[in-house]
């Protein structure tokens, strides 16, 4: 649905985006992640036809955003990083204003507004002034106006920024529902825990380049440098620690307490090597009650990219 090919955006001598390529499939939720200045917003603006790239190609449903921007814009719902709402308008008036701007016919405009308010759970707020809304409710109103022309593609730049935990959960559930209804969603975010449960695929940017790109779970599992193992013993067994300390692939981050029954360490090895390690511990006589790998997540992967461990 969205194809970005060798995208480059220069601001004078500054390189904002440097040879970026990725694809968002139809009906997919794609998370674009990166620190401030990585080029996420510039990339989204280029896809939204709001700035002209220095080089490269952007296709939306096979149509060039560079050569046919008007045709592409009709397919896009773009929500920048918390734009202002119009305080003196009611919620329904705010959404209707954008319906009119998108060319909705007067006879269908109310139905369009009703559809978007229902989709964003704002039906009971339709007659409320925008200025009285909480930040989370304002984000919903902004998403409602973004949906008013029923675009197949949503471009959402930091939609969860500065929201409280409940508002983030509400937004995440709403985006899940929209994706289930067939929307293709490109979302940038620093709220990494939200992306873990929301996205099908991710791209991690650093200094204008795509560092990691692909299916979320496959990328996380492939790119995690070490496994974190959590083990619980029935009772202290000092030989366990000695065995792990001597093992070339096992590592402790701090001081080792031989009387501990809860043991956490990192291990450099594949799943078969982990199984062999557990077998060796049992043969040693370690009273292992539980032994499992802590699943890697987007946050740990992002931190690895930030620290330069991934390239």
matplotlib code that plots the C-alpha trace (Angstrom):
import matplotlib.pyplot as plt

x = [0.0, 2.9, 6.3, 9.2, 12.2, 15.7, 14.1, 16.5, 15.6, 18.1, 17.7, 20.7, 23.7, 21.7, 20.6, 17.2, 16.5, 19.2, 18.4, 15.3, 13.4, 10.5, 7.0, 3.7, 1.4, -2.3, -4.2, -0.9, 0.0, 3.6, 5.5, 8.2, 10.5, 13.5, 15.0, 14.3, 15.9, 16.0, 13.8, 10.4, 8.4, 10.2, 9.4, 5.7, 5.5, 7.0, 4.5, 1.7, 3.0, 3.7, 7.3, 9.2, 12.0, 15.4, 15.6, 13.6, 10.1, 7.0, 4.1, 0.7, -1.4, 0.8, 0.4, 3.4, 3.2, 5.7, 4.1, 0.4, 0.1, -3.5, -4.6, -2.5, -3.9, -7.4, -6.3, -4.5, -5.6, -2.8, -2.6, 0.5, 2.0, -0.9, -2.2, -4.6, -8.3, -10.6, -11.6, -14.8, -16.3, -18.3, -16.8, -19.4, -18.8, -15.1, -15.4, -18.0, -15.7, -13.1, -15.8, -16.7, -13.1, -12.7, -15.7, -18.3, -21.8, -24.1, -26.7, -24.1, -22.0, -24.0, -23.7, -20.0, -19.6, -21.8, -19.6, -16.4, -17.7, -18.9, -15.6, -13.7, -16.2, -17.1, -20.9, -21.6, -19.2, -20.7, -22.2, -19.3, -16.9, -13.5, -11.8, -13.3, -11.9, -9.1, -5.9, -7.0, -10.4, -8.8, -6.7, -9.8, -11.4, -8.3, -8.5, -12.2, -11.5, -8.7, -11.2, -14.0, -13.3, -12.8, -9.2, -7.7, -4.3, -3.6, -0.4, -0.2, 2.8, 3.3, -0.5, 0.2, 2.6, 1.8, -1.3, -2.0, -1.9, -5.7, -5.8, -2.9, -4.8, -8.0, -6.0, -4.2, -7.6, -9.1, -6.2, -6.4, -10.1, -9.4, -6.7, -9.2, -11.6, -9.0, -7.1, -3.4, -1.7, 1.8, 2.4, 5.4, 5.9, 8.2, 5.7, 7.5, 5.3, 2.2, 3.9, 4.7, 1.0, -0.2, 2.2, 2.6, 5.9, 8.4, 11.2, 13.8, 15.5, 18.8, 20.3, 18.0, 18.7, 16.7, 18.6, 16.1, 13.0, 10.6, 8.0, 7.9, 8.4, 10.9, 12.9, 13.0, 14.0, 16.6, 18.2, 18.3, 22.0, 21.7, 19.0, 18.0, 17.4, 15.4, 15.9, 14.4, 15.8, 13.9, 16.7, 20.2, 22.7, 26.1, 27.5, 24.9, 26.6, 30.1, 29.0, 27.4, 30.4, 32.7, 30.5, 31.9, 28.4, 26.8, 27.2, 26.1, 25.6, 26.4, 27.7, 26.8, 25.0, 25.5, 22.6, 20.1, 17.3, 16.3, 19.0, 19.1, 21.8, 22.4, 23.3, 24.9, 23.5, 20.7, 17.7, 19.5, 22.4, 20.0, 18.4, 21.9, 22.6, 19.5, 20.3, 23.8, 22.4, 20.0, 22.8, 24.9, 22.1, 20.7, 17.2, 15.7, 12.0, 11.6, 13.8, 12.7, 13.8, 12.6, 11.1, 12.8, 10.7, 10.7, 12.1, 15.2, 15.7, 15.4, 17.9, 20.3, 20.0, 20.4, 23.6, 24.9, 24.9, 22.7, 23.8]
y = [0.0, 2.4, 2.0, 4.2, 3.8, 5.3, 8.4, 11.3, 14.7, 17.4, 20.7, 22.7, 20.8, 18.8, 15.3, 14.6, 11.3, 9.3, 6.6, 5.3, 2.3, 0.3, -1.0, -1.0, -3.7, -3.2, -3.6, -3.5, -1.4, -0.2, 1.5, 4.0, 4.4, 6.5, 9.2, 12.9, 14.0, 10.5, 11.7, 10.1, 13.3, 14.3, 10.9, 11.0, 14.6, 13.4, 10.5, 13.0, 15.1, 18.1, 18.3, 17.4, 14.9, 15.6, 12.1, 8.9, 7.6, 7.2, 5.2, 4.9, 2.1, 2.3, 6.0, 8.3, 10.9, 13.0, 13.0, 12.7, 14.3, 15.3, 11.7, 10.4, 13.0, 11.7, 8.3, 9.7, 10.6, 12.7, 13.5, 15.5, 15.6, 17.1, 19.9, 22.4, 21.8, 24.8, 25.6, 27.5, 24.8, 21.8, 18.4, 17.7, 21.1, 20.5, 17.2, 18.6, 21.5, 19.0, 17.0, 20.1, 20.9, 17.4, 18.0, 15.9, 16.5, 18.4, 15.6, 13.0, 15.2, 14.5, 10.8, 11.1, 13.0, 10.4, 7.6, 9.2, 10.1, 6.5, 5.1, 7.2, 6.8, 10.5, 10.2, 11.4, 14.4, 15.7, 18.8, 19.6, 22.5, 21.3, 23.5, 21.5, 18.2, 16.4, 15.8, 12.2, 13.3, 16.0, 13.3, 11.3, 14.4, 14.9, 11.3, 11.7, 14.6, 12.5, 9.7, 11.9, 11.3, 7.5, 7.3, 3.8, 5.0, 6.7, 8.6, 9.3, 11.2, 10.6, 10.2, 8.9, 11.7, 13.2, 11.1, 9.6, 5.7, 5.3, 7.6, 5.6, 2.3, 3.8, 5.1, 1.8, -0.1, 2.4, 1.9, -1.8, -1.6, 0.6, -1.8, -4.7, -2.7, -2.7, 0.6, 0.7, 2.6, 4.1, 5.4, 7.0, 6.9, 7.0, 5.0, 1.8, -0.5, 0.6, -0.4, -3.9, -4.7, -2.6, -3.1, -5.9, -4.5, -1.9, 0.3, 1.8, 4.9, 6.6, 9.7, 9.5, 5.9, 2.7, 0.6, -2.3, -3.1, -6.0, -8.1, -7.1, -10.4, -11.7, -8.5, -8.5, -12.1, -11.8, -8.6, -9.3, -9.8, -12.0, -14.0, -13.1, -16.2, -16.3, -19.3, -20.2, -22.9, -24.8, -24.0, -22.4, -24.5, -22.6, -24.9, -23.4, -20.0, -21.5, -23.5, -20.4, -18.2, -20.7, -21.1, -18.9, -17.9, -17.0, -13.5, -11.8, -8.0, -7.6, -9.3, -13.0, -14.1, -17.9, -18.1, -16.7, -18.9, -16.4, -16.1, -13.9, -13.9, -13.3, -16.1, -15.9, -18.9, -20.3, -22.3, -25.6, -24.3, -23.0, -26.5, -28.0, -25.5, -26.5, -30.2, -29.6, -27.8, -30.6, -33.2, -31.1, -31.5, -28.0, -28.0, -26.1, -25.1, -22.9, -21.8, -19.5, -16.8, -13.2, -12.3, -9.5, -6.4, -3.3, -1.2, -3.3, -3.4, 0.4, 0.9, -1.4, 0.8, 4.0, 2.7, 1.8, -2.0, -2.6, -1.4]
z = [0.0, 0.8, -0.8, 0.0, -2.2, -1.6, 0.0, 0.6, 2.1, 2.5, 4.3, 2.9, 4.1, 6.7, 5.7, 7.4, 5.6, 3.9, 1.4, 3.3, 1.9, 3.4, 2.6, 4.5, 3.3, 2.9, 6.2, 8.2, 11.2, 10.7, 13.6, 12.7, 15.7, 16.4, 18.7, 18.1, 14.9, 13.4, 10.4, 11.3, 10.9, 7.8, 6.3, 7.2, 5.8, 2.5, 2.3, 3.0, 0.0, 2.4, 1.4, -1.8, -1.4, -2.7, -4.2, -4.3, -4.9, -2.8, -4.0, -2.3, -3.8, -6.8, -7.4, -7.2, -4.4, -6.3, -9.7, -8.7, -5.3, -5.6, -6.3, -3.4, -0.9, -1.3, 0.0, 3.1, 6.5, 8.1, 11.7, 12.7, 16.2, 18.2, 15.9, 17.5, 17.7, 17.3, 20.9, 20.1, 18.0, 19.3, 18.5, 15.8, 14.3, 14.3, 12.4, 10.0, 9.2, 7.8, 6.1, 4.2, 3.5, 2.0, -0.3, 1.4, 0.0, 2.3, 2.2, 3.4, 5.7, 8.9, 8.3, 7.7, 11.0, 12.8, 11.5, 12.7, 16.1, 16.5, 15.3, 17.9, 20.8, 20.8, 20.3, 23.8, 23.3, 20.0, 21.5, 23.8, 23.1, 22.0, 24.6, 27.4, 26.3, 28.0, 26.0, 25.3, 24.1, 21.9, 20.3, 19.5, 18.0, 15.8, 14.7, 14.0, 11.6, 10.0, 9.3, 7.9, 4.2, 4.9, 3.8, 3.3, 4.7, 8.0, 8.7, 12.5, 13.8, 17.6, 18.4, 21.9, 22.9, 26.3, 26.9, 30.3, 30.5, 30.1, 27.1, 25.5, 26.1, 24.6, 21.5, 21.1, 21.1, 18.7, 16.2, 16.6, 15.7, 12.7, 11.4, 11.8, 9.7, 6.9, 7.4, 6.6, 9.4, 9.6, 13.1, 14.6, 18.4, 21.4, 23.4, 22.7, 24.9, 22.9, 19.6, 21.0, 21.2, 18.2, 15.2, 12.7, 11.5, 12.6, 11.3, 13.5, 12.3, 13.4, 11.8, 8.8, 8.0, 8.5, 10.9, 11.4, 9.3, 9.2, 10.9, 14.6, 16.3, 13.7, 14.0, 17.8, 18.0, 15.2, 16.4, 20.2, 20.9, 24.0, 25.7, 29.2, 31.3, 34.5, 36.7, 40.1, 42.4, 45.1, 47.5, 47.4, 45.4, 45.2, 42.5, 40.1, 40.2, 39.9, 36.9, 35.2, 36.0, 34.4, 31.3, 28.4, 27.1, 30.5, 32.0, 35.2, 35.3, 39.0, 42.1, 42.4, 45.5, 45.9, 48.4, 45.9, 44.6, 41.9, 39.3, 36.2, 33.6, 29.9, 27.5, 24.1, 22.2, 20.2, 21.5, 21.3, 23.3, 25.9, 26.1, 26.5, 29.3, 31.2, 30.8, 32.2, 35.2, 36.0, 35.6, 38.0, 40.6, 40.5, 42.0, 39.1, 39.7, 36.7, 33.8, 31.0, 28.6, 29.2, 25.8, 24.0, 23.4, 21.2, 24.1, 24.5, 20.7, 20.5, 23.3, 21.5, 18.4, 20.4, 22.0, 18.5, 19.2, 16.1, 12.6]

ax = plt.figure().add_subplot(projection="3d")
ax.plot(x, y, z, "-o")
ax.set_aspect("equal")
plt.show()
